[in-house]
Amino acid sequence: MLQLRPLSEDLQKTANEELNEVPKRTAEYLQDFRTWIEQQPHLHAYTDDQFLIAFLRGCKYSLEKAKAKIDTYYTLKSKYPAIFNETNVDNQRFREIFRTGAYLYLPIPLHDNGPRILILNGGLHPADKYSMEEVLAVGHVLQDIVMLEDDYALVNGLVMIGDFHAVTLSHVLQMTPILTKKWITYSYEAVPMRIKSNHVFRSPKVFDTLYNLAKPMLPPKQQKRLFVHNNKLESLTQHVPLKYLPKEYGGQNGSIPEIVEEWDKKLDQYRDYFKKSSEWGTDEKLRIGKIKDYDNIFGIEGSFKKLEID
């Protein structure tokens, strides 16, 4: 028997029309997907129905795409665990970064039943205390929770707002070209959530270097979904009406302390899940077929130190 949350009528309609979901065939798709995973000697995956359907929905029920995505998901988690596979959500430094409000999934989706809204507050961590790898690791833990429980995000996608007012040159230097490429690859090739639009808001001049580096790395479709609003709230609210922003922005969609407190409790609730996640991943020695050489793809780690920064 399927162990799935039922979707609301609106979400089920969207899943059927936009994601090619056929409810009477969902069990068949999940079984085929699970059987394939079990036949891969190199792949040790979580195979809960609710987890697997995230990949099917994120790939619009293309089983081949779902296979490739879940394989990439676990391959990158195994190869770069410091960035993508934090398993101890009680780590003091992890919680300190989280409590800065660096990642805020807002409680009410866009237009009440649309995409989930995520605010990325870049630069809130002291650059001399925390590494960018640690900061990204926090975001990926929260992302995994969303994959497990947020049907608005999985069916309708995400609207992302990057608020970079606190970014300094030290933060930009931390986000090296190789780290940027790893983050973008994981976000678009491994995570089964569709980014509907991406908004850059309140970015200082120094952020332009990172923006100019990252934009060409995005998939062409995502480059067209990228909007820069500078410091103009009225420009942002043409895409995300003010009421759907947090109180600190003049909106009605929760306050930052309330959102942080709610997600602090979620991290406690998922403590055992992330501990167990250390058992999942890939063993490349057992892979049948060609191993993807991510070291060669990403290149040798470097920095922005030799770049001209205005």
Disulfide bonds with the S-S distance in Angstrom:
none
